[in-house]
Amino acid sequence: MWQKYIDGQYRQPSGPIGRWIGGKMARQHQPENRWTVDLLDVQPTDHILEIGFGPGIAVEAVTSRATNGLVAGIDFSQTMVAAARKRTAAAVHAGKVDLRHGDAAHLPFADNTFDKAFSIHSIYFWPDPAAVLAGIQRVLKPAGLLILTVLPKVKWNPDNPDLAGTPECKPYSGDELKALLTAAGFHDLKIEADTNPAAPSNYSVMGHK
């Protein structure tokens, strides 16, 4: 029961526990945030979307590079939306950051809007990843880039990867993510993995619309 509650909080942080989890995520996930932002190769005029932005660490970093662009995001947690908007308040006020509360399976953005999209440690909690990926495909511009950064399934429970995860939190292998991306219409797929064993979540599956 406790594990189910904690998994639910990681999926949709709320209240005091949610704020504590948001702070914990901000501290713990610095390496994969930096890793993913570097892979995005952000250009000054890029329009970039993050799915499941949490406390807004990556949004803040991307915004500092997309100086004449737009950074948008959607998150299922009102608590995290508030935290991320507070973190990027000046950019929100200037219209350079657009952070919304909502369901990743129903993206409230127009077709062909974004040059790049990314998600860090979020896909585990998507009830219907195919629907989310189809939506990302829709809002990306032609040839737009998608990056999914995860802790690969083999590293969740190295002794028995098939027992990794819970009903509320589903880990994936790189091959499983590539299959999902292929089914959603992405191509030119590749996996980027950090060779540093101290950074197991510096692992990204990338594809283009």
Beta strands, then each sheet from edge to edge (+ up, - down):
strand 1: 47-51
strand 2: 70-75
strand 3: 97-101
strand 4: 114-120
strand 5: 140-149
strand 6: 187-193
strand 7: 203-208
sheet 1: 3+ 2+ 1+ 4+ 5+ 7- 6+
end
